[in-house]
Amino acid sequence: MKIGIVCPYDWSAPGGVQVHVRDLAVALERLGHQVSVLAPCDDEADLQHFVVSSGRPVSVSYNGSKAKVTFGPVSTRRVRRWLREGDFDVLHVHEPASPSVSILSCWSARGPIVATWHSSMERSRALAAMYSIVQTALEKVSARIAVSEAARQTLVEHMGGDAVLIPNGVDCSAFGGVEPLPGWPGEGGALFFIGRIDESRKGLSVLLEALPTIAKAHPGVRLLVAGPGDIEEFRSSLPADIVARVDFLGLVSEEVKRRAFVSADIYVAPNTGGESFGIVLLEAMASGTPVLASDIEAFRSVLDDGRVGALFSNEDPQDLARAAIALLDDTSERARLSRDGVSRAREFDWEIVARHVLEVYEAVTVSGEKVSEDFRGQLVGRLSRGDRDDRND
């Protein structure tokens, strides 16, 4: 099958949607399909062989964050040329409501279109204002996918209609089995955070506020921080005793990220909201690193309501500190979370998830019609029963 996939956000920048699209493309190629990905690229050097640039992006505010996208006449011409030359059997558009090449692709495409929703938001003035414009694109969509219940609710409440639930995936084979970074984790306890350090909803400030309390119980504790942002400006705003415990890595490669996960005793995800799933939690669990996360809906779902990862009250530094201290004190509990986390991550392995996506592709390409309610119900029912049966085939 010839598959075209549209990623709306800058391919050069880290982000859950970009990781999802990249790993889906790799998984589909492993299954023998021909894949091309269209995405904006701020840095077009060393792109994967399946990526085609839609041009250099510009930064816009979207869903409580800064998104780097392309839109306009030049992008429209590139979209049309890519669609014409690709002659795809199916087009898979991610975040079709975002002001980007995603909506441009929906407008320009002629064949079957599958759309995936990633974002979770309670209300959006931008989406409300663009409702009629977005609907002209969504009318052409044959099948809708949501990566989580939160993303599905966003679709239902803002755009109407429904979607098949197919979760994010993780390439379990890529994680674990690597060496920790030099000098880590050490003997005093090591925590790891990854995310944009200057984006408040990623919650780094909550973790840093909890750190002095954690240090009172574990004087040797250290924090490893990875992610983009102005490190010097951020560092200068911190007390000296905190700075001494924090090692900022900046924007890291995939290899360094994998090594950072196994460099920590606990991966901490203090995100305060705006997350619909949490790919990074799966990556931590696939690495065998115990997870401690805020109890937002998306994270509770991934962590099976705290059964495979510890939870703390959202935006509560003292509860974060309490939970972190409890885990650092309990070696056996960390070992249990490590084992159970690996098992949980395998339920979301891309080998399984990609096959569910392919079922949607096949439904729209065989019939040429919109996915029926019967098919949607059958697929959701199979997913709700779990993927363990698939792994045992």
GUVEXPA-182168 format. One record per residue (C-alpha): residue in one letter; x, y, z; residue number from 1. Coordinates in nm, 2 decimals. Layout:
BEGIN
   resn        x        y        z   resi
      a        X        Y        Z    NUM
...
This chain:
BEGIN
   resn        x        y        z   resi
      m     0.00     0.00     0.00      1
      k     0.12     0.35    -0.08      2
      i     0.06     0.57     0.23      3
      g     0.10     0.94     0.26      4
      i     0.12     1.08     0.62      5
      v     0.10     1.45     0.71      6
      c     0.26     1.58     1.02      7
      p     0.16     1.94     1.09      8
      y     0.45     2.04     1.33      9
      d     0.82     2.11     1.27     10
      w     0.99     1.78     1.22     11
      s     1.31     1.92     1.36     12
      a     1.16     2.00     1.70     13
      p     1.07     1.74     1.97     14
      g     0.71     1.66     2.02     15
      g     0.46     1.38     2.08     16
      v     0.30     1.41     1.74     17
      q     0.63     1.41     1.55     18
      v     0.74     1.10     1.74     19
      h     0.41     0.92     1.68     20
      v     0.43     0.99     1.30     21
      r     0.79     0.89     1.28     22
      d     0.75     0.56     1.46     23
      l     0.42     0.48     1.27     24
      a     0.61     0.54     0.94     25
      v     0.89     0.31     1.05     26
      a     0.64     0.04     1.16     27
      l     0.45     0.05     0.84     28
      e     0.76     0.02     0.63     29
      r     0.86    -0.29     0.84     30
      l     0.52    -0.43     0.75     31
      g     0.61    -0.39     0.38     32
      h     0.43    -0.07     0.29     33
      q     0.56     0.24     0.10     34
      v     0.54     0.55     0.32     35
      s     0.60     0.92     0.26     36
      v     0.57     1.18     0.53     37
      l     0.51     1.55     0.46     38
      a     0.62     1.79     0.74     39
      p     0.76     2.14     0.80     40
      c     1.13     2.13     0.86     41
      d     1.33     2.40     1.02     42
      d     1.65     2.20     0.97     43
      e     1.63     2.00     0.65     44
      a     1.97     1.83     0.70     45
      d     1.98     1.45     0.75     46
      l     1.60     1.40     0.71     47
      q     1.49     1.04     0.71     48
      h     1.44     0.89     0.36     49
      f     1.06     0.90     0.39     50
      v     1.03     1.27     0.49     51
      v     0.95     1.55     0.24     52
      s     0.97     1.91     0.36     53
      s     0.67     2.14     0.33     54
      g     0.90     2.44     0.40     55
      r     1.04     2.62     0.69     56
      p     0.78     2.67     0.97     57
      v     0.67     2.97     1.16     58
      s     0.56     2.97     1.53     59
      v     0.20     3.01     1.63     60
      s     0.01     2.97     1.96     61
      y    -0.20     2.65     1.97     62
      n    -0.34     2.44     2.26     63
      g    -0.14     2.63     2.53     64
      s     0.19     2.58     2.35     65
      k     0.39     2.73     2.06     66
      a     0.36     2.52     1.75     67
      k     0.58     2.56     1.45     68
      v     0.38     2.51     1.13     69
      t     0.36     2.60     0.76     70
      f     0.06     2.75     0.59     71
      g    -0.01     2.96     0.29     72
      p     0.03     2.97    -0.09     73
      v     0.38     2.82    -0.10     74
      s     0.28     2.54     0.13     75
      t    -0.03     2.47    -0.07     76
      r     0.17     2.43    -0.39     77
      r     0.41     2.19    -0.21     78
      v     0.11     1.99    -0.07     79
      r    -0.05     1.95    -0.41     80
      r     0.28     1.85    -0.58     81
      w     0.35     1.59    -0.30     82
      l     0.00     1.45    -0.34     83
      r     0.02     1.43    -0.71     84
      e     0.37     1.27    -0.72     85
      g     0.28     1.03    -0.43     86
      d    -0.04     0.90    -0.58     87
      f    -0.12     0.75    -0.25     88
      d    -0.38     0.47    -0.18     89
      v    -0.46     0.65     0.15     90
      l    -0.37     0.98     0.31     91
      h    -0.33     0.99     0.69     92
      v    -0.35     1.34     0.83     93
      h    -0.26     1.42     1.19     94
      e    -0.42     1.70     1.38     95
      p    -0.64     1.80     1.08     96
      a    -0.79     2.10     1.26     97
      s    -0.45     2.27     1.32     98
      p    -0.37     2.57     1.10     99
      s    -0.11     2.39     0.90    100
      v    -0.03     2.16     0.60    101
      s    -0.28     1.91     0.77    102
      i    -0.58     2.11     0.68    103
      l    -0.43     2.21     0.34    104
      s    -0.39     1.84     0.26    105
      c    -0.75     1.76     0.35    106
      w    -0.86     2.03     0.11    107
      s    -0.63     1.92    -0.17    108
      a    -0.66     1.54    -0.15    109
      r    -0.90     1.34    -0.37    110
      g    -0.87     0.98    -0.24    111
      p    -0.95     0.82     0.10    112
      i    -0.84     1.03     0.41    113
      v    -0.78     0.90     0.76    114
      a    -0.74     1.17     1.03    115
      t    -0.59     1.13     1.38    116
      w    -0.66     1.36     1.68    117
      h    -0.39     1.39     1.94    118
      s    -0.47     1.71     2.13    119
      s    -0.68     1.74     2.44    120
      m    -0.84     2.08     2.53    121
      e    -1.15     2.18     2.73    122
      r    -1.23     2.47     2.50    123
      s    -1.06     2.65     2.22    124
      r    -1.15     3.00     2.09    125
      a    -0.93     2.93     1.78    126
      l    -1.13     2.61     1.70    127
      a    -1.46     2.78     1.77    128
      a    -1.37     3.07     1.53    129
      m    -1.24     2.83     1.26    130
      y    -1.53     2.58     1.30    131
      s    -1.69     2.64     0.96    132
      i    -1.35     2.64     0.78    133
      v    -1.23     2.32     0.95    134
      q    -1.56     2.15     0.87    135
      t    -1.50     2.20     0.50    136
      a    -1.19     1.99     0.54    137
      l    -1.33     1.73     0.78    138
      e    -1.62     1.65     0.55    139
      k    -1.37     1.48     0.32    140
      v    -1.23     1.25     0.60    141
      s    -1.33     0.89     0.56    142
      a    -1.22     0.76     0.90    143
      r    -1.13     0.93     1.23    144
      i    -0.88     0.80     1.49    145
      a    -0.82     0.94     1.84    146
      v    -0.51     0.84     2.04    147
      s    -0.70     0.87     2.38    148
      e    -1.04     0.92     2.53    149
      a    -0.94     1.28     2.61    150
      a    -0.85     1.34     2.24    151
      r    -1.18     1.17     2.13    152
      q    -1.38     1.40     2.37    153
      t    -1.21     1.70     2.22    154
      l    -1.31     1.60     1.88    155
      v    -1.67     1.52     1.98    156
      e    -1.72     1.85     2.17    157
      h    -1.55     2.08     1.92    158
      m    -1.61     1.92     1.58    159
      g    -1.89     1.66     1.63    160
      g    -1.88     1.30     1.51    161
      d    -1.68     1.03     1.67    162
      a    -1.35     0.83     1.63    163
      v    -1.19     0.49     1.66    164
      l    -0.97     0.48     1.97    165
      i    -0.62     0.36     1.87    166
      p    -0.35     0.46     2.12    167
      n     0.00     0.60     2.07    168
      g     0.27     0.34     2.03    169
      v     0.62     0.28     2.14    170
      d     0.90     0.09     1.98    171
      c     0.99    -0.12     2.28    172
      s     1.29    -0.27     2.10    173
      a     1.46     0.07     2.09    174
      f     1.46     0.12     2.47    175
      g     1.65    -0.05     2.74    176
      g     1.98    -0.24     2.69    177
      v     2.18     0.08     2.68    178
      e     2.45     0.23     2.91    179
      p     2.36     0.51     3.16    180
      l     2.52     0.85     3.11    181
      p     2.86     0.89     3.28    182
      g     2.83     0.93     3.65    183
      w     2.46     0.83     3.67    184
      p     2.25     0.72     3.85    185
      g     2.49     0.73     4.15    186
      e     2.42     0.63     4.50    187
      g     2.21     0.93     4.63    188
      g     1.90     0.88     4.41    189
      a     1.85     1.01     4.06    190
      l     1.54     1.17     3.90    191
      f     1.49     1.24     3.53    192
      f     1.26     1.50     3.35    193
      i     1.23     1.56     2.98    194
      g     1.03     1.84     2.82    195
      r     1.04     2.20     2.72    196
      i     1.18     2.37     3.03    197
      d     1.02     2.71     2.96    198
      e     0.67     2.57     2.90    199
      s     0.47     2.59     3.22    200
      r     0.23     2.30     3.15    201
      k     0.53     2.06     3.14    202
      g     0.55     2.11     3.51    203
      l     0.93     2.15     3.57    204
      s     0.87     2.43     3.82    205
      v     0.65     2.19     4.02    206
      l     0.93     1.93     4.04    207
      l     1.19     2.19     4.13    208
      e     0.97     2.32     4.41    209
      a     0.95     1.97     4.54    210
      l     1.33     1.91     4.52    211
      p     1.44     2.07     4.85    212
      t     1.19     1.85     5.04    213
      i     1.31     1.54     4.86    214
      a     1.67     1.64     4.94    215
      k     1.60     1.66     5.31    216
      a     1.52     1.29     5.31    217
      h     1.78     1.20     5.04    218
      p     2.07     1.45     5.07    219
      g     2.25     1.30     4.77    220
      v     1.95     1.32     4.53    221
      r     2.02     1.47     4.18    222
      l     1.79     1.57     3.89    223
      l     1.87     1.52     3.52    224
      v     1.68     1.76     3.29    225
      a     1.65     1.72     2.91    226
      g     1.46     1.95     2.67    227
      p     1.49     2.27     2.48    228
      g     1.48     2.62     2.63    229
      d     1.71     2.89     2.75    230
      i     1.91     2.69     3.00    231
      e     2.12     2.98     3.13    232
      e     1.82     3.20     3.19    233
      f     1.64     2.92     3.36    234
      r     1.94     2.83     3.57    235
      s     1.99     3.19     3.69    236
      s     1.64     3.19     3.83    237
      l     1.71     2.90     4.06    238
      p     1.85     2.90     4.42    239
      a     2.22     2.79     4.44    240
      d     2.14     2.48     4.64    241
      i     1.89     2.36     4.37    242
      v     2.13     2.44     4.08    243
      a     2.40     2.22     4.24    244
      r     2.16     1.92     4.21    245
      v     2.04     1.97     3.86    246
      d     2.22     1.87     3.54    247
      f     2.07     2.04     3.23    248
      l     2.13     1.84     2.90    249
      g     1.94     2.07     2.67    250
      l     1.79     1.93     2.35    251
      v     1.91     1.57     2.32    252
      s     1.93     1.30     2.05    253
      e     1.73     0.99     2.06    254
      e     2.03     0.79     2.17    255
      v     2.10     1.03     2.46    256
      k     1.74     1.02     2.56    257
      r     1.74     0.64     2.58    258
      r     2.05     0.65     2.79    259
      a     1.90     0.92     3.02    260
      f     1.60     0.70     3.10    261
      v     1.83     0.43     3.24    262
      s     2.04     0.69     3.42    263
      a     1.76     0.75     3.67    264
      d     1.60     0.57     3.96    265
      i     1.27     0.74     3.88    266
      y     1.13     0.92     3.57    267
      v     0.91     1.22     3.69    268
      a     0.63     1.35     3.47    269
      p     0.49     1.66     3.65    270
      n     0.29     1.79     3.35    271
      t    -0.01     2.00     3.47    272
      g    -0.25     1.95     3.17    273
      g    -0.30     1.97     2.80    274
      e    -0.18     1.61     2.75    275
      s    -0.40     1.36     2.58    276
      f    -0.18     1.06     2.62    277
      g     0.18     1.06     2.73    278
      i     0.42     0.88     2.49    279
      v     0.71     0.97     2.71    280
      l     0.56     0.75     2.99    281
      l     0.56     0.46     2.76    282
      e     0.93     0.53     2.67    283
      a     1.02     0.54     3.03    284
      m     0.84     0.21     3.11    285
      a     0.99     0.04     2.80    286
      s     1.33     0.14     2.94    287
      g     1.25    -0.03     3.27    288
      t     1.25     0.31     3.46    289
      p     0.98     0.35     3.73    290
      v     0.74     0.63     3.65    291
      l     0.61     0.90     3.89    292
      a     0.35     1.12     3.72    293
      s     0.08     1.38     3.80    294
      d    -0.27     1.24     3.82    295
      i    -0.40     1.41     3.51    296
      e    -0.65     1.19     3.32    297
      a    -0.42     1.10     3.03    298
      f    -0.14     0.98     3.26    299
      r    -0.38     0.79     3.49    300
      s    -0.50     0.60     3.18    301
      v    -0.15     0.51     3.06    302
      l    -0.04     0.41     3.41    303
      d    -0.36     0.20     3.47    304
      d    -0.48     0.42     3.75    305
      g    -0.15     0.39     3.94    306
      r    -0.10     0.01     3.90    307
      v     0.21     0.04     3.68    308
      g     0.33     0.38     3.79    309
      a     0.31     0.60     4.09    310
      l     0.08     0.91     4.09    311
      f     0.08     1.24     4.28    312
      s    -0.18     1.52     4.30    313
      n    -0.15     1.75     4.00    314
      e     0.04     2.08     4.07    315
      d     0.11     1.98     4.43    316
      p     0.49     1.99     4.50    317
      q     0.45     1.85     4.85    318
      d     0.26     1.55     4.73    319
      l     0.52     1.50     4.45    320
      a     0.79     1.51     4.72    321
      r     0.61     1.26     4.93    322
      a     0.57     1.01     4.65    323
      a     0.93     1.05     4.53    324
      i     1.06     1.00     4.88    325
      a     0.85     0.69     4.92    326
      l     0.98     0.54     4.59    327
      l     1.34     0.63     4.67    328
      d     1.30     0.46     5.01    329
      d     1.15     0.14     4.86    330
      t     1.38    -0.06     4.63    331
      s     1.14    -0.35     4.60    332
      e     0.85    -0.12     4.49    333
      r     1.07     0.04     4.22    334
      a     1.17    -0.31     4.10    335
      r     0.80    -0.40     4.08    336
      l     0.71    -0.08     3.89    337
      s     1.00    -0.15     3.65    338
      r     0.88    -0.50     3.57    339
      d     0.51    -0.41     3.54    340
      g     0.60    -0.10     3.34    341
      v     0.78    -0.30     3.08    342
      s     0.49    -0.53     3.05    343
      r     0.25    -0.24     3.01    344
      a     0.46    -0.08     2.75    345
      r     0.46    -0.39     2.54    346
      e     0.08    -0.36     2.51    347
      f     0.14    -0.04     2.31    348
      d     0.43    -0.17     2.09    349
      w     0.41    -0.03     1.74    350
      e     0.40    -0.38     1.59    351
      i     0.06    -0.41     1.74    352
      v    -0.07    -0.05     1.71    353
      a     0.04    -0.02     1.34    354
      r    -0.17    -0.32     1.25    355
      h    -0.48    -0.16     1.40    356
      v    -0.41     0.16     1.20    357
      l    -0.38    -0.06     0.89    358
      e    -0.72    -0.21     0.96    359
      v    -0.86     0.15     0.93    360
      y    -0.67     0.21     0.61    361
      e    -0.80    -0.11     0.46    362
      a    -1.16    -0.03     0.55    363
      v    -1.15     0.30     0.37    364
      t    -0.95     0.18     0.07    365
      v    -1.16    -0.13     0.00    366
      s    -1.50     0.04     0.03    367
      g    -1.40     0.39    -0.06    368
      e    -1.66     0.50     0.19    369
      k    -1.66     0.63     0.55    370
      v    -1.59     0.38     0.82    371
      s    -1.92     0.24     0.94    372
      e    -2.04     0.25     1.30    373
      d    -2.03    -0.13     1.30    374
      f    -1.66    -0.14     1.21    375
      r    -1.59     0.14     1.47    376
      g    -1.77    -0.06     1.73    377
      q    -1.59    -0.39     1.64    378
      l    -1.24    -0.23     1.65    379
      v    -1.30    -0.04     1.97    380
      g    -1.43    -0.36     2.13    381
      r    -1.12    -0.55     2.03    382
      l    -0.89    -0.27     2.16    383
      s    -1.09    -0.26     2.49    384
      r    -1.04    -0.63     2.54    385
      g    -0.66    -0.56     2.52    386
      d    -0.39    -0.65     2.28    387
      r    -0.25    -0.95     2.48    388
      d    -0.42    -1.19     2.25    389
      d    -0.24    -1.03     1.95    390
      r     0.10    -1.08     2.12    391
      n     0.03    -1.45     2.17    392
      d    -0.05    -1.53     1.81    393
